[in-house]
Amino acid sequence: MRGIAAISVALFHFSVQLEGTARELFAYGWVGVDVFFVISGFVIPLSLSGRGYSVRQFPQFMLRRMVRLEPPYLASVVLVLGVWYLAALTPGLGGPRPDYSWPQIASHVLYAIPLTQYTWLSQAYWSLAYEFVFYIVAGLTFASLIEWSVEWTVLLAALIAAALYPVEGAFDIYIAEFLVGIIVMRLVTGQGERRRLWFWLAVSVAVCYYAAGLWVGTAIAVAAAAILFLRQVQFGQWSLAIGAISYSLYLTHTSIGIRVMQFGRDYATNLPAQIALMTVALAIAVAFAFVFAWLIERPSIQASRQIAL
C-alpha cells in the first residue's frame, strides 16, 4: 500500500507537467497522501502496542522516529538544491536560478516550515509535517488512550480538529484519516468493543466522504478495507521491494522524475507519447529511489533499530 500510494503521488506530480488527457487521467493521484495518513494511523499505534509502550518511553520513541526519517529527508533537501542548480545550467531543463534563503533551509529541520513564512523546497514535504505532529500526539497519548474506550480517542481527534479550525479555516480532514487508521488498528488487535469500533470507523470514513469528497472518501475506505481484509495476503517480493523504497521515492521523485518530464514534455504531443514519457520518468525515479534507499535510508533504519523502546 505504501508503494502504490507513493507511485500514485509521483504520477500526479508528473502529470501536472503536461496538458490534456494525460493530466486529467492522473488528476487524483494526490489521494495517495491520504492513504499514507491512514497507514501511519494504523502502523504507529500497532508498533507501540506490540512493544508495551508507556509514555516514559516517549523520548526514545521520538528519537527512534527522527533517526529513521530525518537523514533521508535532509539528504533529499540537499538533492533538491543540487538538482535545482544543475537544471538551471542544463539545456532543455532551464528554469529560474535557485531562489532560497538559509533560514528557509534551516526551517526544514523538524518540518518547521508551517511555523514560518517560508515555503517548502519540494511540494512533497508538506505531508511530513503532519506525520511528525502525529508521532508527537501518538507518543504522548497512546499509552492512556489504548486502555480506554475508543470514544476518548475520537474525542481527542475532535478537540484537535476544533483547535485547528480557526487556523486552517476549514475542517482538517487529515485528522480523520489518522483516526481511521487508529480505529482499524484497534479492530485488528481486538482492543475495544467491536460494534463500537465498527460504528466509529463508519462515522470517520463518512466524515472523510463529506468533508473531502468522493475520491478521498473512497481512497480512505479502500485503504481501511485493504488493511482489515487483505493483510494476510502474500503479494510477493515485488510488493516488499516497492514498499521498502516508498519513502525514498516519495522524497526524491520531484527532483528526479519531474526533471525527466520537463526534459521530454515538448516532445510528448499526444496521449501515447505522454504516457510513455511518464512511464520513463517513473522508471527512472524508482531506480533512483532504490539507490537512495540503499545508500541513505537503509543505514537510517538500522541505526533506529539500535534505539530500544
C-alpha positions as CSV (number, residue, x, y, z in Angstrom):
1,M,0.0,0.0,0.0
2,R,2.8,2.4,0.8
3,G,4.4,1.7,-2.6
4,I,1.2,2.1,-4.5
5,A,0.5,5.4,-2.6
6,A,4.0,6.7,-3.4
7,I,3.6,5.8,-7.1
8,S,0.2,7.4,-7.2
9,V,1.6,10.7,-5.8
10,A,4.5,10.6,-8.2
11,L,2.3,10.1,-11.3
12,F,0.1,13.0,-10.2
13,H,3.2,15.3,-9.9
14,F,4.4,14.1,-13.3
15,S,1.0,14.6,-15.0
16,V,0.9,18.2,-13.7
17,Q,3.8,18.9,-16.1
18,L,1.6,18.0,-19.1
19,E,-1.6,19.3,-20.7
20,G,-4.6,17.4,-21.9
21,T,-5.9,13.9,-21.3
22,A,-2.8,12.6,-19.5
23,R,-3.1,15.3,-16.9
24,E,-6.8,14.5,-16.4
25,L,-6.2,10.8,-16.1
26,F,-3.9,11.2,-13.1
27,A,-5.6,14.3,-11.7
28,Y,-6.5,12.5,-8.4
29,G,-3.2,10.7,-7.8
30,W,-2.6,13.0,-4.8
31,V,-5.0,10.8,-2.8
32,G,-2.0,8.6,-2.2
33,V,-1.1,11.1,0.6
34,D,-4.4,10.5,2.3
35,V,-3.7,6.7,2.1
36,F,-0.3,7.4,3.7
37,F,-2.0,9.0,6.7
38,V,-4.3,6.0,7.2
39,I,-1.4,3.7,7.1
40,S,0.5,5.8,9.7
41,G,-2.6,5.9,11.9
42,F,-2.6,2.1,11.8
43,V,1.2,1.2,11.9
44,I,2.5,3.6,14.6
45,P,-0.1,2.6,17.3
46,L,0.3,-1.1,16.2
47,S,4.1,-0.8,16.8
48,L,3.6,0.9,20.1
49,S,1.1,-1.7,21.2
50,G,3.3,-4.6,20.4
51,R,6.1,-3.1,22.5
52,G,4.1,-2.5,25.6
53,Y,4.8,1.2,25.2
54,S,4.4,3.7,28.1
55,V,4.7,7.5,28.0
56,R,8.0,7.3,29.8
57,Q,9.5,5.9,26.6
58,F,8.4,9.0,24.6
59,P,11.9,10.4,24.3
60,Q,13.2,7.1,22.9
61,F,10.2,6.8,20.6
62,M,10.7,10.2,19.1
63,L,14.5,9.7,18.8
64,R,13.9,6.5,17.0
65,R,11.5,8.2,14.6
66,M,13.9,11.0,13.9
67,V,16.9,8.7,13.3
68,R,14.7,6.7,11.0
69,L,13.3,9.6,9.0
70,E,15.4,12.7,9.3
71,P,18.6,11.6,7.5
72,P,16.8,10.6,4.3
73,Y,14.6,13.7,4.4
74,L,17.6,16.1,4.9
75,A,19.6,14.3,2.2
76,S,16.6,14.8,-0.1
77,V,16.7,18.5,0.7
78,V,20.4,18.6,-0.4
79,L,19.3,16.7,-3.5
80,V,16.6,19.2,-4.3
81,L,19.1,22.1,-4.1
82,G,21.7,20.3,-6.2
83,V,19.3,19.3,-8.9
84,W,17.9,22.8,-8.9
85,Y,21.3,24.2,-9.6
86,L,22.1,21.6,-12.3
87,A,18.7,22.1,-14.0
88,A,19.3,25.8,-14.3
89,L,22.5,25.2,-16.1
90,T,21.3,22.3,-18.3
91,P,19.9,22.9,-21.8
92,G,16.4,21.5,-22.1
93,L,15.6,21.9,-18.4
94,G,16.4,25.5,-17.8
95,G,14.1,27.4,-15.5
96,P,14.9,30.1,-13.0
97,R,18.1,30.1,-10.9
98,P,17.7,28.7,-7.4
99,D,16.0,31.1,-5.1
100,Y,16.1,30.3,-1.4
101,S,17.4,31.6,1.9
102,W,19.4,29.8,4.6
103,P,16.7,30.4,7.2
104,Q,14.3,28.7,4.8
105,I,16.5,25.7,4.5
106,A,17.1,25.6,8.3
107,S,13.3,25.7,8.8
108,H,13.0,22.4,7.1
109,V,14.7,20.7,10.1
110,L,12.0,19.1,12.2
111,Y,9.5,20.1,9.5
112,A,9.1,23.6,10.9
113,I,8.1,25.4,7.7
114,P,4.4,25.7,8.6
115,L,5.6,27.8,11.6
116,T,7.3,30.3,9.4
117,Q,6.6,32.4,6.3
118,Y,8.7,30.2,4.1
119,T,7.6,27.6,1.5
120,W,8.7,24.0,1.2
121,L,11.6,23.4,-1.2
122,S,9.7,20.4,-2.5
123,Q,6.0,20.1,-2.9
124,A,6.1,16.6,-1.4
125,Y,7.4,17.7,2.0
126,W,4.2,19.3,3.5
127,S,2.7,15.9,4.5
128,L,5.8,15.1,6.5
129,A,4.9,17.9,9.0
130,Y,1.6,16.2,9.6
131,E,3.3,12.9,10.1
132,F,5.7,14.4,12.6
133,V,2.9,16.0,14.6
134,F,1.0,12.7,14.6
135,Y,4.1,11.0,16.1
136,I,4.2,13.5,18.9
137,V,0.4,13.2,19.7
138,A,0.5,9.4,19.4
139,G,3.6,9.1,21.6
140,L,2.1,11.3,24.3
141,T,-1.4,9.9,24.4
142,F,-1.3,6.3,23.1
143,A,-0.5,4.5,26.4
144,S,-3.5,6.1,28.1
145,L,-6.0,6.0,25.2
146,I,-5.4,2.4,24.3
147,E,-6.6,1.5,27.8
148,W,-9.8,3.5,27.5
149,S,-12.8,3.2,25.2
150,V,-12.5,4.3,21.6
151,E,-14.7,7.3,22.3
152,W,-11.8,9.0,24.1
153,T,-9.7,8.7,21.0
154,V,-12.5,10.1,18.9
155,L,-12.9,13.0,21.4
156,L,-9.2,13.8,21.2
157,A,-9.3,13.9,17.4
158,A,-12.4,16.2,17.6
159,L,-10.7,18.5,20.0
160,I,-7.6,18.8,17.8
161,A,-9.8,19.4,14.8
162,A,-11.7,22.1,16.6
163,A,-8.5,23.8,17.8
164,L,-7.1,23.8,14.3
165,Y,-10.3,25.1,12.6
166,P,-9.5,28.8,13.2
167,V,-6.0,28.3,11.8
168,E,-7.0,26.1,8.8
169,G,-10.3,27.9,8.1
170,A,-11.9,24.5,7.5
171,F,-12.1,21.1,9.0
172,D,-8.7,19.3,8.8
173,I,-9.5,16.1,7.0
174,Y,-6.2,14.6,7.8
175,I,-7.0,14.2,11.5
176,A,-10.0,12.0,10.5
177,E,-7.7,9.9,8.2
178,F,-5.2,9.2,11.1
179,L,-8.3,8.3,13.2
180,V,-9.4,5.8,10.6
181,G,-6.0,4.1,10.9
182,I,-6.1,4.1,14.7
183,I,-9.6,2.5,14.8
184,V,-8.6,-0.1,12.2
185,M,-5.6,-0.9,14.4
186,R,-7.9,-1.5,17.4
187,L,-10.1,-3.7,15.3
188,V,-7.2,-5.8,14.2
189,T,-5.7,-6.2,17.7
190,G,-9.1,-6.6,19.4
191,Q,-8.6,-3.6,21.7
192,G,-12.1,-2.4,22.2
193,E,-15.7,-3.5,21.8
194,R,-16.1,-4.4,18.1
195,R,-19.5,-3.0,17.5
196,R,-18.5,0.4,18.8
197,L,-15.2,0.3,16.8
198,W,-17.1,-0.5,13.6
199,F,-19.6,2.3,14.3
200,W,-16.8,4.9,14.8
201,L,-14.9,3.6,11.8
202,A,-18.0,4.1,9.7
203,V,-18.5,7.6,11.1
204,S,-14.9,8.5,10.5
205,V,-15.0,7.3,6.9
206,A,-18.3,9.1,6.3
207,V,-16.7,12.3,7.6
208,C,-13.9,11.9,5.1
209,Y,-16.5,11.5,2.3
210,Y,-18.5,14.5,3.5
211,A,-15.5,16.8,4.1
212,A,-13.2,15.9,1.2
213,G,-15.4,14.4,-1.5
214,L,-15.8,11.1,-3.3
215,W,-12.2,10.5,-4.3
216,V,-10.7,11.0,-0.9
217,G,-13.5,9.2,0.9
218,T,-13.2,6.2,-1.5
219,A,-9.4,6.1,-1.1
220,I,-9.8,6.1,2.7
221,A,-12.5,3.4,2.6
222,V,-10.4,1.2,0.3
223,A,-7.2,1.6,2.5
224,A,-9.1,0.7,5.6
225,A,-10.7,-2.3,3.9
226,A,-7.3,-3.5,2.5
227,I,-5.7,-3.4,5.9
228,L,-8.6,-5.2,7.5
229,F,-9.2,-7.9,4.9
230,L,-6.0,-8.3,2.9
231,R,-3.3,-8.0,5.5
232,Q,-2.7,-11.8,5.5
233,V,-2.4,-12.0,1.7
234,Q,1.2,-12.5,0.4
235,F,1.7,-10.4,-2.7
236,G,5.3,-11.5,-3.3
237,Q,8.7,-9.9,-3.3
238,W,7.8,-7.1,-5.7
239,S,5.4,-5.7,-3.1
240,L,8.0,-5.8,-0.4
241,A,10.5,-4.1,-2.7
242,I,8.2,-1.3,-3.7
243,G,7.1,-0.8,-0.2
244,A,10.6,-0.7,1.1
245,I,11.5,2.2,-1.2
246,S,8.2,4.1,-0.9
247,Y,9.6,6.7,1.5
248,S,12.7,7.3,-0.7
249,L,10.5,7.5,-3.8
250,Y,8.2,10.0,-2.1
251,L,11.2,12.2,-1.1
252,T,13.1,12.1,-4.4
253,H,10.5,11.8,-7.2
254,T,10.1,15.6,-7.5
255,S,13.8,16.1,-8.0
256,I,14.3,13.2,-10.5
257,G,11.1,12.3,-12.2
258,I,9.8,15.8,-12.7
259,R,13.1,16.8,-14.3
260,V,12.7,13.9,-16.8
261,M,9.2,15.2,-17.5
262,Q,10.4,18.7,-18.1
263,F,13.1,17.5,-20.4
264,G,10.7,15.5,-22.6
265,R,7.3,17.2,-22.4
266,D,7.9,19.3,-25.5
267,Y,8.1,16.1,-27.5
268,A,5.1,14.4,-25.9
269,T,2.4,15.9,-28.1
270,N,-0.2,13.1,-27.9
271,L,-1.5,10.8,-25.2
272,P,0.6,7.7,-26.1
273,A,3.7,9.8,-26.1
274,Q,2.7,11.4,-22.8
275,I,2.1,8.0,-21.2
276,A,5.4,6.8,-22.5
277,L,7.2,9.8,-21.0
278,M,5.5,9.3,-17.6
279,T,6.5,5.6,-17.7
280,V,10.1,6.5,-18.4
281,A,10.0,9.2,-15.7
282,L,8.6,6.8,-13.2
283,A,11.1,4.0,-14.0
284,I,14.0,6.4,-13.6
285,A,12.5,7.8,-10.3
286,V,12.0,4.3,-8.9
287,A,15.5,3.2,-9.9
288,F,17.0,6.3,-8.2
289,A,14.8,5.6,-5.2
290,F,16.3,2.1,-4.9
291,V,19.8,3.6,-4.9
292,F,18.8,6.3,-2.4
293,A,17.1,3.8,-0.1
294,W,20.2,1.5,-0.1
295,L,22.7,4.3,0.5
296,I,20.9,6.6,2.8
297,E,17.6,5.2,4.1
298,R,18.8,1.7,4.9
299,P,21.5,2.9,7.3
300,S,19.0,5.1,9.0
301,I,16.7,2.2,9.5
302,Q,19.5,0.1,11.0
303,A,20.5,2.9,13.3
304,S,17.0,3.5,14.5
305,R,16.6,-0.2,15.4
306,Q,19.5,0.2,17.8
307,I,17.4,2.5,19.9
308,A,15.4,0.4,22.4
309,L,11.9,1.2,23.5
